[in-house]
Amino acid sequence: MTCNDRNITPRKRQLLDGALRYLVANGIANLSLRPLATELGTSPRILMFHFKSKAGLVRAVLAELHARVIASLRAIRSEPAPDQAALIERFWKWATNKKNLPYVRLLYEIQVVASQNPAEYGPYLRDISTDWQTAAFESLSTPLQNESMATLCIAVFDGLFLEFMSTGDLARLSRALQEFIRLARR
């Protein structure tokens, strides 16, 4: 259920977009359908009709949010740059930008909540992991383009972003990312 899913009705698209905005503002930890439905001008029953369950709604928002972030990464990758190896730095700047930060933070929050229930969310988490692995691999310059380096880039980004969410120390973490890039170029 991504932003370009042709089978989604206009009403479901409206509810999905509204749910995404709501979760960006309120987080997922204490998600309750009643306040969400009230905010969206609908009822919990209508949300259940469209998404089948609270977990179905969370899966749909996760898929939508993930698709948007991956699309942004691909757009950044297509921008001309003097050094393709520093794409991770450009994506870091995009992700930590005040406008984008709430969306990326929500993506991490949903992934943590989903990982606590692998029976319900396991397939979605595997798909997301595969998408990130592919995107990272495709983003690497030829001498660095291998599965291990793609995995390492994802792990470094994840670790730095989680630390950023915890400390807010953008300058220190940006320097650490630059150091990783320097080491990777060797």
N, C-alpha and C positions, 0 to 999 in steps of 0.2 A: 504494500500500500504506500507507494511513493507519490511524490508530487506530480508525476506524469502517468499515473495509473488511469487508463481509459475507462475502467469499469466503475469508477467512483461517481456517485450521483452528486449533483451540485449541493444538495443539502448535507450529505455526508462530508463533502469537501469543506463546507462552511463550518460544520461541527469540529472537524479535525483541525482546521486552522485556528478556531476559537480555543479548542482544548490545548493546542500548542502554546498559544499566547498565555492562557491561564497557568499552565505549568511553568512557563518561563518566569512568570511573576510570583508563583506560589510554591514551586518545587513539587516533588512527587511524594516525599516522605509521608505526608499526612493526607494524601489524596482521598477525597470522599466525593462520590458522584453527585450528591445533593447540592453542595455549594457550587460545584462545577456546572451542573445543569442550570442552576439559578443564574449564574454569571452568563451563560450562553443563551438565556431566555428560552429554555426548554425544560424537559423533565428527565429524571433519571431513566424512566421507562423508554423514552425516545433514544437516549444514549445507548441503552441496552439493545434496542431494536437495531441500531446501526452498527454497533461494535460487539454485540453478543455478550460481553462481560466487561468488567473493569479491566481485567488482564488484556482483553482484546483491544480496548481503548489504548492502554499503555503500549501494547505492541504496535498499534497503528501510529501513535505519536512517535515512538522510537524509530520506526521505519521512515517516517516522514522527516524527522529531524536529521537522522543519519543521511538520508538522500540529499538533503539540502547542504549539509556540511561537506559531503563528498563532492557535490557539484561545485561548491566554492573552492575546494582544493584543486579540482580540475581546471576551474577558471583561472586561478592563480598560476597554475602550471602553464597555461597557454599564454600568459602575459610574457612579453619579451623581457628578458633579464640578462645581464652580463654573465651571470654564473648560475647555471642550472643546479649545481650542487647545493646552493644556498636556498633551495625551495623550502626546505624545512624551516628556515629562518623567516621567510616571507609568510608561510602559513602560521608560524608562531605569532608574528605581528598581527595577522588577521584575527587569529583566535583570541588574543589577549586585548584586542581593540574593544573599547567600552561598548560599542554597538553590538559586537558579535559575542562577547564574553558570556552573557546570560544563556545563549543558545548552546554554546559548547559546554558550559557548566551543567546545564540540564542533560545533555547527552551523557556526560560522565555519571551524573546522579542516577539516571534511568538504567544505565548499564550496571551499576552497582546493585540497585534494587533487583534488576532482572537476574543477576548472577546469584542472588539468594534463593531463587526459585528456578533451578535449571529444568525441572520437568515442564514448566509452563513456557519458559523463555529460551531454553537451550538452543533450539534451531535458529532463532533470530540472532542470538549472540554469536553463533558460529558463522552465520551469513555476514554479519557486520565485521567480524574478524577477518573473514576472507576478503571482503571489500577493501578494508584498510590495508591488508597485505598487498593486494593487487595495486591499489592506488600508490602505495609507498614504492613498490617495485618499479612501476611505470614512471615514477617521478625521479628515480635515481639516474645519474649519468652513467654511460656505458661501463666505465671501469669499476663502478661501485654497484652495478645492477646485479644483485644476487639476493636470494631469499633471506640469508642471514643478515645482510645489511638492512634490508627492508624491515625485518623484525626488530633489529636494533634501533632503527630510526623511530619506529612506533613506540618502543619501550622507553626511549629517551624522552620523546615528546610527552607520553603519558605521565612519566615520572615528574618531569618539569611542570606539567600543567597541574597535576595534583598538588605539588608543592606550592605552586602559585595560588591555587585556591585556598590553601592552608595559611600561607604567609602574606600573600600580596606583594612579595618582594620581586617585582618585575625586573629591576635592573640586575640584581644578582643572578636571577635565573636566565635572563637573556645573555649575560656573559657566559654562563655555563653552557648554553646552547652554542654560542660562538666557539667555545673551546672544543665541544664535540665535533662541530663542523671542521675545525682545524685538524683535529686528530683523524677524522674520516678521510680527509684529502690526502693524507700521507701515503 
